[in-house]
Amino acid sequence: MPIVCGGMNKQRNIKFIGKADEVSLGPDTVQQALPLKHIEQVDPFLLLHHFNKDIEPGGPALDVAPHPHRGFEPVTFLFEGEIRHRDSRGNEGYLKSGDVQWMTAGMGIVHSEAADKEWVAEGGKMNLIQLWVNLPKRDKMMQPAYQDIKSENIPVYDNHEGFTARVVAGTFNDLTGPAATRTPLNAVHGKLEKGKEVNLPVEKNHSALVYVLDGFLEFNDKHQASSGFIAIFENEGDLLNIKAKQDTAFLLLTGEPINEPMATYGPFVMNNQTEIMEAIRDYQTGKMGMLTY
């Protein structure tokens, strides 16, 4: 019998399972699980990139030049490695394995991310997710905010039967994550041992997806997904059934849909094309701040 986490009564069906696309990101490539060919978003989640590479001593390594954002929240989950962050609001972050960076771009911010130089000199595994979370219209022009969330401040649920869950945002089994979010959502980094089965709780009004970081999962005793695959669920029901065919690490994301018009252009996510043009102009005229590389 599966381990039941919380009081639930209806299992969600699978809507879609697909493999992430490999896309270029500057000199690097990443696995892009959102958006995919037929799926623009899983509201409120807009983009999911997975960077997972062995870095040789001395590099090259992750190095993203200064670039702008407006209208959403870029989030970095760093599973392995070390990263330096700088932005036009004067924030500087140093992320180590297990840390999370939750940035609210709001009216506009310019930032850069790069592997720590001392870490690059030694080399190692760089494994991270970058997630874009949409903001509702009321918050798209709010003042930017930055949260540097250390691993030791992320609560961990452990059922002592092969399942653990790091609760980054929202709630999971009476644990509350440290990330402050502008929309109701849950972000959980889970690990499930081979042969174990679990039912994960989901709010009835939330969209839900699972991205497999490493390993092999089975859903509802019939659908399967291995490393680099995303599983998107129907919106009816309040539990997700998963079974590990191998030791598996995954990211569980659920969120209340915003259900608003959306217009996008590169790093800008707004509600209409006029707002996109304003974002481009504001960036070009320096209203989002400057950051020298």
Secondary structure, 3 states (H helix, E strand, C coil): CCEECCCCCCECCEEEEEECEEEEECCEEEEEEECECCECCECCEEEEEEEEEEECCCCCCCEEEEEEEECEEEEEEEEECCEEEEECCCCEEEECCCCEEEEECCCCEEEEEEECHHHHHHCEEEEEEEEEEECCHHHCCCCCEEEEECHHHCCEEECCCCEEEEEEECEECCEECCECCCCCEEEEEEEECCCCEEEEECCCCCEEEEEEEECEEEECCCEEEECCEEEEECCCCCEEEEEECCCEEEEEEEECCCCCCCEEECCEEECCHHHHHHHHHHHHCCCCCCCCC
